[in-house]
């Protein structure tokens, strides 16, 4: 049995993100027919392929993973445009949530680096995180005496 860690280390970003969205790539989808305006991404596979392109590009060019950059990459006009796909089908809902989770995970990892202020902002504003910072101030009285100990009644 091959060591899976070696496989991940040797994999390209495209291979890694392809494996993240693999369940959407392998499934067969039928394009909808009928009334209504056509969607920009007809199937979850189409959106998965776009996600792979964006995440691969961002990682290869050392760009931070951002939901707004993904939305612009997809040629959508608003954040709501992406969120609307969640109501189309369970697979669209799952893929949008996975995309959001990848961006959130990137920012959580940034908390462990020197870039943590930007990550805190993104997590608070984009993912409704509540970050509590507490300052603890303790006062201690320290008595230092010099010389021999004398009892008060001996003085």
N, C-alpha and C positions, 0 to 999 in steps of 0.2 A: 504494500500500500504506500502510495506516494505521500510525502509530507505536504499537507495543505498550506502551511505557512510559506514554504518555498514557492508554491504556486502563486500565492498572493503577492509576494515580493517581486517575483519575476513578471507578473502580469502588467500590461499597460493600463493606463487609466480607462481606455475604451473597453478593455476586457472586464475590468472591475465594474464599471457602470452597466455594461451589458448584463453581467450576472445579477446586478441589483434589480434590473427591470426584466429579467428573463421570463418570469411567469406571464408577463403581458406580451412578450414577443412570440412565445410559443403557442399562445391561444389563437384559435381561428375566430375571426370576427366577420360579420356581414355588415356592409354599409347600409345605412337606413335609406329607405325610399319613401317618397310621399311628400306630404305638405310640410311647409315650414322652411325657413331659411337654412341652407346647409351650414354645418359647423365648420370652423377652420380645421379642426382635427376630427375627422369622421370616426376614427376608432381609437381605443386606448393604445394600440400598437403605434399609431401615428404620433401620439403624444409621448410615448415611451422613447421612440427614436429621436424625437426632438430633445428630450431630457438628456439622453446619452450624449448627443452632440454638444449641448450646452455644458454639462458637467465635465466632459472630456476637455473641451476647449479651456474652460476656466482653470482646471487643474494643470494642464500643460503650459498655460501662460501665467501661472502663479497668481491668478485672480481669486479674490474671495468669492465664495458661493453666496449669491444674493437672490432672493425671490424676485426682486424688481428686475434684476438683470435677466433672469430666466423669462419673465413675462415679456420683456422687450425683445429678447431673442426669439420668442414664439410669435412675435408680431401681433400680440394682443394689446389692447389699448389701456386696460385697467387691471388692477389686482382682482377686482370682482369678475372680470372676464375669465380668469383662471378658475376662481372659486365656483363659477357657474357650472363648470364641467362636473363638479361633485354631485350635482343633482341629475345628471344624464343617466348614469348607470353605476352599479356597485364597482365595476372595474375602473371607471373614470374617477370615482371617489377615492378608491385605493391608490391610484397612481398619483393623484394630486396630493394626497396625504403623505405618500412616500417622498415626493419631491420636497414638500415642506419639511419633512423630517430630516432629509439630507442637509438642507440649508440650516436647520436648527442645530443638528449635530456638528456641523462645521463651526458654528458660533460658540457652541459649548466648548469645543476643543480650543478655540481662541482664548477662552477664559484662563487657560493655563499658560498663556504666552504674554509677552509685553503688550500685545494689542488688545488687552481685555476691555478697555473702555468702549471701543466700537462694538465689541461683541455684547457687552452689557446693554448698550443702547438697542441693538437689533433684537435681542432676546426680550427686553422689556416692551418695546413698541410693536414688534412684529409677531411675537409669540406669547404675549401676555404674562411674561415671567414677572414675579415680584421678588426683587433682590433687596434683602434687608442687610443693612450694615449697622452694626452696633459698636458703640464705643463704651468701653468699661473704664471707669475712673475709680481707683481705689485709694483711699487715704489711710495711712498707717502712722501711728505715733511710735517713734523710736526714742527711747531714753538712753542716753549714754552718760555714764558716770566716770569720773576720774578719781583716783585715790582710793583710800580704804572705805569700806562700807561702814557707815555709822548709823546707829539707830537713832531716831528722833529723840527718844527719852534719855539718851546718854549725852546729848549736846547741852 
